[in-house]
Amino acid sequence: MKTSSKLTSKESFDILHEIESSKCPDGIDLSDWWEQKKKAKLEAIKNLVPEVGLGCTICYYSDKRAATVTKIITPCKIEVTFNKTKCIDYYAGEYEILPELGGAPKVFTKRRNGYWVAEGQPFKCGVLLMLHYQNHYIDPIF
């Protein structure tokens, strides 16, 4: 198997999708298998390889902002830009994510633990980037 630094974006996502779609083999304890699957999925998410045009989600505490990777600066540093959105139902948290981009780009760096964090922020309480899905949610409580 290739190392994560040698994978293409498609190959890294194929590995994640294969793990997500795997079924528990016969004769294996379901809880043990589920723990192994959870660990393998987390590892696969940490090893995802970004590419320009990839949809992603910027996580701010309870809010999530849809974004798209717009530039690969280095293998461990990328630039993302917010997607424009259309609010369908604010209190239900329903938004349509539009393909148009807007706002200033944000830079994220990949940390030793595999997570993407906003440049200059600590992992523990920093703004995180999730490459494996694109979602938009503004918490109406705040």
N, C-alpha and C positions, 0 to 999 in steps of 0.2 A: 504494500500500500504506500502511496505517496505521502510525504510529510505535508503538514498543513501549509507550509510556505511554498510548496511546489504544486498545490492544487489550483485548478482554475475555479472561478466562481461557480460555474455550473456543476463541476465535480463536487465541490463542498456542499452545495445545496442538495445534490443527488444523495449524498451520504445521509444528510439530515432527514430527507423524505423517506429513505429506506428504513431508517430507525423508527420514524413515526408510524410507518405502515406495518411494521413487523408484528407478528402474532405470537402468542406464547406457545412454544412447542409442547407436545404431549410429554407427560412424565416429568415436567419441571414444575416446581412450586411456584404458584402464581405470584405471591408476594416477593419472592426472591427475583423472579424474572422482571417484575415491575420496577424494583429498585435498580437492577442492572440497566434496564431500558431508560430509566430516568437519568442515570449517570451518563450513559452513552449519548443521550439527546443533549444534555448540558454541554458535554465535551464537543459535540458536533457544532452546537451553536457558537461556542467560543472559537472554533476553527473556521467559521464561515469566512469566505474571501469576498470582499466588496468589489464591485465594479461600477463604473459610471452608468447611471440610469437605474440603479437598484433602489427600489422603494424601501424605506426604513421608518422607524419611529423614535422620536426623541422623547424620553421620559423625564418629566419634571414632577416629582412627588406623585400627586394624583392625576395631573394632567398629562396627556400624550399628544404630541404634534406630529402629523404626517410630514415626511420629508423624503428627499431623493438624493442619493450620492451624486455629486456634481463634479468631483475632482479627486483623483488618487494622488496625494502629494508624495507619500512613501508607502511601503507595505503596512506601516503602523500609524499612518496619519492620513486622514481623509477630510474632505470638505463636503458638507451637506447643506441643502437649501430647502426651506419649508415649501410644501405644496400648498396651493391655495385650496380653500375648502368652501363648501356651501352648507350652511346650517339647515338641517331638515327639521329637527326638534331639539331645541337647546336642553330642555329638562330631561329628555330621554337620552341625551348624549348621542344623537344620530347626526352624522355629518357625511356629506358626499366629498370624497377626496378628488380634486380636479388635477389634471395633468400639468397645469400651468404652475410655475414656481414663482415665489415672491419673497422679498426680504433679503437681508444680508446673509451670506453664507456663514455657517458655524463650523469650526474645526474640532474634530474628535481624534483622540489618540488611543491606540490599543495598548492596554496595560499588560504587565506580566501575568496577571491572573486571567487574561483572555477577554476582559470586558473593554468596551469602547466607552470612554469618558470624555466629557468636554475638556478641551485643552486648558490647562492651568487649574483644574479642579481636582480635589482628592476623590478617590473611588468611593469612599465610605458615604459621603453625603453629596456627591457630585451629580451632575446631569448625565444620564446614561443614554446610549444609542443602541437600539435593537435592530439588527440587520435582517432578522428572519420573519418579520411581518411589518405591515404598514397600517397604522391605526391613528385615528384622531379623536380625542375626547377632552373636553373642557369641563372640569368638575363644577356643576352649577351651585354647589354649596359654598364655594369661596367667592 
